[in-house]
């Protein structure tokens, strides 16, 4: 995953994607068109990448090479053809993968909808692709509108999917944890009767913007 896989997993379990987006301005966020198709949306792991077009032989190749904890990230070109289904989810479960994300089609939702393996796709369709074109695995791909490189840290939850550079993941996750701690303090104060305006630099922020000066709205607790 990186030089600090255990730390990344621990921190990822303590934060959510919204806090990561608040903490990291240039975070890679996959398109909301990629939707969770399974019973569990939460995943974290290094990307195992493959690029396919209407042919899922490359997905099989990548799945065979995947290691426990990997997230299988498939660049399917946003096409509707199904590049995986029930069998693939079962294999991923048996190998201990962290999840499957396909920018293309998925099928066999009767099984997948109840499956605990996190499975995301852009489309749902019964029509599968061919198996005649071998594909290069572990290369940079595009998935959900963002670049994904082998080993990048992929994190997903109820709000969406984000991608982190493994070299900076610990720092970014730590900042996200600080964001969540600040939000917890805000919630506590709100429960005590405070107004939102009392917990923000609202007046100063508006005044600076009115003067044409740079400013950023932030919590003050």
Residue, then its C-alpha position, 0 to 999 in steps of 0.5 A: x500500500x505504501x511505507x505505512x500501510x497499517x497507519x493508512x488503514x487505521x487512519x482511513x477507518x477513522x475519517x470519511x471522504x467528506x473530511x478528506x475533501x475538506x482537508x485536501x483541496x486538490x483531492x482526486x474525487x471519482x464521478x458520482x456516476x460510479x455507484x455502489x452496487x453491493x451491501x457495503x460501500x466502505x473500502x480502502x486499499x491500493x489500486x490494482x489497475x487495468x484498462x479494458x474496452x468491451x472485453x473483460x479478459x484483462x479484468x480476469x488477468x488483473x484479478x488473478x494477479x491481485x493481492x489481499x487488500x487490493x482494490x481492483x480499479x477497471x478503466x472500462x471507458x465508461x461503456x455500458x458493457x458488463x466487465x464483471x459479475x457474480x463470479x468476479x465478486x466471489x473470487x475477490x472475496x475469496x482472495x481478500x480484496x478490498x473492493x472492485x471499482x469499474x468505470x463500465x458495466x457490472x451485472x448479476x445484481x441479485x447476488x452483488x446487491x447482498x454481497x459484503x464486498x464493496x462493488x462500484x460501477x457506472x452502469x448495470x447491464x446483463x450484457x457481458x463483453x468478450x474475452x479475446x483481448x488481453x490487457x496490460x495491467x498495473x498501468x496508469x488508468x482513468x476511472x471516474x474521471x480521475x487518473x489512478x496509478x498502481x498503488x494509489x490509495x483508494x478510499x470509498x464510503x457512503x459519500x463517494x470515492x477518492x484517490x490519494x497519493x501513497x506518498x502523502x496519504x498519511x499527512x492527508x488522512x491526519x489532516x482529515x482526522x483534525x477536520x473531523x475533530x473540529x466538526x465534533x466540537x461544533x456538533x457538541x456546541x450546537x447541541x448546547x444551543x450555540x448558533x452556527x454563526x457563533x462557531x464560524x468566523x462569519x462576520x470577518x469572512x463576509x467583511x473581508x470578501x466585501x473589501x475584495x480581500x481573500x478569505x476562508x470560512x472556518x470554524x473557530x472552536 
